[in-house]
């Protein structure tokens, strides 16, 4: 989906259309940017940027508080539209997914099969636009690596097809950072030896293992558009968490307890929704100087109730003396999730 959160806000509020919309906390409050419209991106505003920085870069930006329930509901409708294609689907996030169309578009060659997917992609884009008044960008290719690159190629409202016979040439002019697994550090290491584009990487005759370790062999494959990663069809959730950044640093126990209680309630509701229990509870604190600490405890029986998660959160804060000074942020999370066995037993 194209600038998903911001696009939903612009659709629901016509006064925001064509304006630089920034979804997140206002710049005078502590917080970060969740999403930005394409109009705001022209000013250099990006997701995860501090709201204060976004406000300086885009003085006329319109800040809108995120409405996560609305975005999740919208995502559900769009995922249902995708399911109607009959494709095998791997959701990647609230606004992105892989669709395997191979069973629906069989042909004698890979490129012929991919060509048969084009009408499906066009129909899906049209359906989303007609039913949800939103735009999507789709990439079509023979594997996940190429499909992801293609989906980022002509945003917004794009449709890019990478033929199997042309994939190596398609990749050559692109910056090396487009490849899966190449982050800032790896990009800098490659740049130092003159590898700035995928074409440079294709032509590089040195030992990549000396630069990026065991990732070198896989990077060679990615550079020529080869990727054997399958779709991951399980919907396993590994952790659930929540955190809050306070307007002012605080060590007020009443405020902190209320915050923890709310986070525990939200976590418990999500656990119950997915029919899961949690064996590990983690508390996270961040102080005014941005020092961040986490502490966790694991129990034998899976937890499902808010009161137990809250109690363990308080226990971690007290045991490790984490509120030794005012907190900028407080977070609570659970992991080691599994289906609970029988009735929850009292633990403390």
Beta strands, then each sheet from edge to edge (+ up, - down):
strand 1: 21-24
strand 2: 33-36
strand 3: 62-64
strand 4: 88-93
strand 5: 96-100
strand 6: 138-140
strand 7: 159-161
strand 8: 239-250
strand 9: 277-287
strand 10: 292-303
strand 11: 327-338
sheet 1: 2+ 1- 3-
sheet 2: 4+ 5-
sheet 3: 6+ 7+
sheet 4: 8+ 11- 9+ 10-
end
